Amino acid sequence: MTGPHRTGRRLWAIVGATGTGKSDLAIELAETLRAQGNPAEIVNADAMQLYRGMDVGTAKVSVAERRGIPHHLFDVLDVDEDAAVAWYQPRAREAIDEIHRGGGDAILVGGSGLYVSSVVYDFRFPPRDPALRENLERELEVRGSAHLLERLRTLDPEAASRVDPQNPRRIIRALEVLEQGSETHGASLPEKPVLWHPYTRLIGLHVDRPALVERLDSRVERMWAGGLLAEVAQLRANGLEQGGTAPRAIGYAQALAQLDGDLTERDAIAQTQALTRRYARRQVSWFKRYPDLEWWDAPAPAAALLHA
């Protein structure tokens, strides 16, 4: 990766829990840099914002709200496609290289911890084995995910503790890696993270827990008031439930259950709020492990970041 190393342009990473104002800060920072003659651009690091049409439930910044600043890796997958960090990493790094070659800083923004880590750190992925994977998928159909998870616990208890038991795709991937004789990278940072790009600045946005809970609960209510059910109904017509990733997204799974009559609106909202709060806690725990991460109380003014 010679581009950013030669140009000396900076890679910013704005991270933190959902609902802390990361997108707003990224846009403000890009505008401030561009006013100084630095043609900064933004790169997405939110797994669900990769998907076309998943707008209301992901709080995706609209094209009008982007204020003319180029945004990369938004709306690049259909909902019946699977988002995968190994697919994402080279595309995000190429976008960053392209921005640097154009003379601007790149601003990576998002709260998907593994996606951020795959870009900012020297993060490599074990090889894939399609035949082995196919066998594991057949076993999943016959014996279920609990059986595969138990095997993973036997082979690698630490990896099993990190994998979402409701996500059979992750269980299969962990077993695929192990059965090829590799250690599972799981969903964790390398023990001693090494930055991919030497001029990286990591910014974490912080909101006190009580204020964040109130903000997240209100945002979920606004999602329903703002048309999430209609969005999900349209995405269902576009193949949402054929995908392995998108239909399990927080809010989208609950909206599907409401459309099917399995949840009332009140229960769908309450369940989404609870899952969102839990997800925010996991995000904070993930990013707290980043060495050299600067925590700023939100909203952090972009000008202050540039002068710190």
N, C-alpha and C positions, 0 to 999 in steps of 0.2 A: 504494500500500500504506500506508494511513493508520494501521491498528491499532497495530502495534508502535511506530511513531514517536510516537504520541500517548501511549501508556501508559508509555513509558520502560522497559518490561520487557526483560530481557536475552535474547539468543539465545546459548546455549552451543553449541559444536561440538566434539565429542570424536572425534578422528580418529587415524589411525595404521595400522600394519600389522595384518593379521589375527592373532589370537591374543595380542594385547597386553592384553586385559582391558577393552576399551572399554565393552562392555555392562554389566559389573559396576560400573564407575565411574559410568556414567550413572544406574544405579539408586540407587547410594549417594548421588550428588549430589542426585537428585530427592528422596530420603527426607530428606536433611539440610535442603534448602530447605523442604520441606513441614512439617518440624518447627518451622521458624521462621515459619510462616504463609504461605509462598509456595507456591501449588498448582502446582508445576512438573510438566510432562508431557514425554514422550519422543517424538521423531519419528525414524523409521528412515531411514538413508541407506546401506543395503546393498542393492544391486540384487537379489540373489538372495533376500533375506528378504522381498521383496514377494510372493513366491509361496506360495500355500497348499500345505501338505504338504511343502515343502522345509525340513525341520526339522533332522534329524540331520546332514546334510551341510553346513549353513550355521551350525551351532552357535547356532541361534535360541533365545532365552530363552523358556522355556515360560510359559504364562499363570500358573501357580503361582509361578514364580520372579520374576514382575513385581511381586509384593508389593502388588498393588492400585493400582499407578501406571498411569495410562492411557498406552498405547503406540499411536502413530499410524503408518499406512502399513506395517503388518505384515500379511501374509496378505490382500492385496487383489487379487491376480491369480491366474488359473488358469494351470497350466503350459503350456497351449497358446497363451497370449497372449504377446506380445512386450513386455518391459520397454523403455522408451525414456525417455531423460532429459528430452526435451521434454514428454512426458506427465507425468513425475514432478514437475518443478519447480513448476508452479502448484499442484499438490495439496499438496506439502510446505509451500509458503509459506502456503497457506490454513490448513493445520493449525497452523502457527506463529502466524498472526494470531488464530486461534480461541483458542489457549492464552493469548496475551497479553490478548485481550479478557476472558478469565476471570480475569485478575489474576496469572497465573503466568509464570515463566520457561519458555522452550522449550529442550529439550536435544536437539540433532540429533546422532545417533550412527551411525557407520558408516565403512567403509573404501573405498567406491566413490568414487574421487576426483572424477570428472566430476559425479556426483550431488551430492556435497557442494558443489563449486564452483558448480553451477547455482543453489544455494540461497543460499549466503553472499555471493556476489559478483553484481554487475550483469552477468548472463550472459544474452545474448539469442540466439535461434536463427534461422537463415535460414528463409525460407518453404519449404513443400513443394510439389511439382508431381507430382500422382498420375500424369499421363500420361507424363511423363518417367521417373518411377520404374518404371512398368510396362514401358517400352521397355528400360530398363537390366536389369530382371529377366528379360525375354525373352532379351536378349543374354547374360546370365549362364548361362541354361539351354543356349544354343546353343554359346557359345564358352568358357565357364568363367571362374572368378574370376581366374585368372592374367592373362588378356587384359585384364580391367577394371583390375586392379592396375597393369599396365604403362601403361595409358592415364592412370591417376591419377599415376603417377611422371612422365610427360611433362608433365602439366598443372600439378602441384603436388608436387614431390619431397618437400618437408617434410611435407606432409599424408600422403603415401604412407609415409614412414618411421614415422609415428605409428600408422597403422592396422594392426590385427592382420590379417596376410595370411590367417589361417584364418577370418576373419569377413567373409563377402561382404556382409552387411547394412551393415557400416560402410563398405566400399568403395563400395557403391552410393550410400549417403547422401552421401559426400564428392563423388562425381561429380555427383549431383543438385544439390548446392549450387553447385559450380563452373559447371555448365552453365546455371545461372540467372544467372550473372554475379556471384555473391557470392564472397567469400573463404571458404575452409573454416575453420570454427571448430575442426575436427578434434577432438582430445581434449586441449585445452590451455587454460590460463588466459588471460584477456585480458592484454595486455602490461602494463597498469597496473591491477591489480584494484581495484575500488571496492566497498566493502561495501554489500550490499543494506540491511541493518539497522544503524543507527549504534551500537547497544549490543550488539556481537557480541564474544564472547571465544572464541578458538580455542585448544584444548588438544590437544596431540599426545602420545600415549603412546609411550614408548621402552623397548625391551628390547634388551640387548646381543645382537649377531648370533648368537654360539654358543648362548646360552640360548634365543633365539627359535627357532632351527633345531630344537633338541631339543624345545621345546614344540610346534612345529608337527608334527614327525614323530610325536610321541606322540598328538597330537589326531587325526591321520588314522587311526592304528591304532584309536583309540577309536571313531571313526566306523564302521569296519567291525564292530568288536565290538558296537557299540550298535545295529546293525540297518539300516545304510545300504542293503544289498542289498534287504531287504524293503521299505524305503521307496521305492526306485527301481522295484521291480517294481510296486508299487501306483500310483506316478505314471505309469508306462508305460501301465497300464490306463486311466488318466485322461487320456491324450493327450499325455504328456510329449514324445514324438518329433515331434509336430505343431507344436511351438513353435519359434521361431527362436532363442530366448535360453536358456531353462532347460536343454535337453538338452546344451548345451555347457559348463555350469558345471563347474568343477574338482571332481572327485570323482564327479559324476553321469555325466559322459561315460565315465569309467573303469568305474564300476559297470555301466553299460549294456553296455560291451564285455565285462565279465566274465560278465554274464548271457547274452550271446550266444556265449560260449566263445572270444572273440577274445583275451582276456587271462586269465591265471591270477590268483587272488586276490593272490598275492605281487606280481606285476607291476602289477596295478591299484593296489595300495597304494603301491608304489615310484614309479609314475608320478604319482600324486596328490601324494605328498610333494614330488617334484621341482618340479611345477608350482606347488604352494602356496608353496614357498620362493622361486621366481622371482616370483610374484605379490606376495609380501611386499616384495621388493626394489623392485618398481615402485611400490608404494604409498608406501614411504618416500621415494623420489625425487620422487614427485608432491607430497607434503605438505611436503617441504623447501622448496618454492618459495613457500609461503604467507608473505606478509609478516605480521609480528606474531603468528605462531604460537608459543605457549609449549610447549616440550618438557618433559615430566615423566617421570621414571623410573617405570615401572610396578612395583608398584601404587601409584598416587598417591591419598592419602586425600582425600576430598571436602572435609573441613574445612580442609585446607591450601589447597585451591584458593580457598576463600571468603575466606581471610585473606591471600592473596598480593597 
